[in-house]
């Protein structure tokens, strides 16, 4: 029979903090400083921000050694990783130091398995967090170290297979971008001497999402935000919905149609996706709504163009703001667009469809591997592995 014990019996928890951002002596040093946005993987290998020794001494942050489990306890509750370098952490993260009875890699997989439970225990009006007491009381199956090592090794291998599939998907996306550059060159320098026009000249319309406050509903028609435009696709996994009446009102001035392009303009700007479905949805004003004129440019080709490095460079030059970078709609309309002869556009689209088919196959394989991994994870902590 497996014995489960409270986490408090096996780990010591240490928190973090944020140095005063108004003091320049505390920032841009050589000490990595992690926050929630840095925990994107099970390994913490780099951070977006760095602090100085003065910043460490004059704040509540702590430097966490290599090989330590770090858990998010506020905002993205339940996300976990292991440090691959000494790193300071902020107040939304907690470092879990294992006793001699617990392996960090086993603890990591346990926390990932328990992430949904932790998320459900989180509380808070605007930003949810989990209290240390709840974390301390979390029960973990305590197995002999060799058994912990065996389970962690199985999950490591299964996760490695998932990662390789993800890398293959990323490579197909990179191949498409490289092919576009090879076929058409940089749309700014236009080495092939093709016609160059403003974006608005090859579109029926370049506008943005709704400026009106939607009528929210608990279910119904999906309402998209900037975060729903990812890797050239529209992610309909949303938390906000609107009513039929609200959708009809918000899309009346500019209906959303197949072959329209959505392009993010605020925050994570420069992400484009083609509308490939007749499914009804709506989106916020931080997403531009581009309606290509098929008689002047192929919508799939324009999507590739909007995803190209050349157009991204134009966006980088035009964005304004520091905390929240914003691309003005007026500037977007003036983006310089290379328009090669139709036959070359269609050649690219044919190649794009082959790559898309390959990527879809890879994604389907990843879904199956992901389901297998989740099954292994469940079995591991039910004592069935």
ABEGO torsion letter per residue (X at the ends): XBBBBBAAAABBBBBBBBBBAABAAABGBABBBBBAAABABABBABBABBBBAAAAAABABBBBBBGBBBBBABGBBGBBBBBABBBBBBAABBBBBBBAABBAAAAAAAAAAAAAAAAAABBEAABBBBBAAAAAABBBBBBBAAAAAAAAAAAAAAAAAAAAAAAAAAAAAAAAAAAAAAAAEBAAAGAAGBBBBBAAAABABBBBBBABBBBBBABEBBBBBAAABBGGBBBABBABBBBAAAAAAAAAABBBBBGBBBBBABEBBGBBBBBABABBBBBBAABBBBBBBAAABBAAAAAAAAABAAAAAAAAAABBEAABBBBBAAAAAABBBBBBBAAAAAAAAAAAAAAAAAAAAAAAAAAAAAAAAAAAAAAAAAGAX
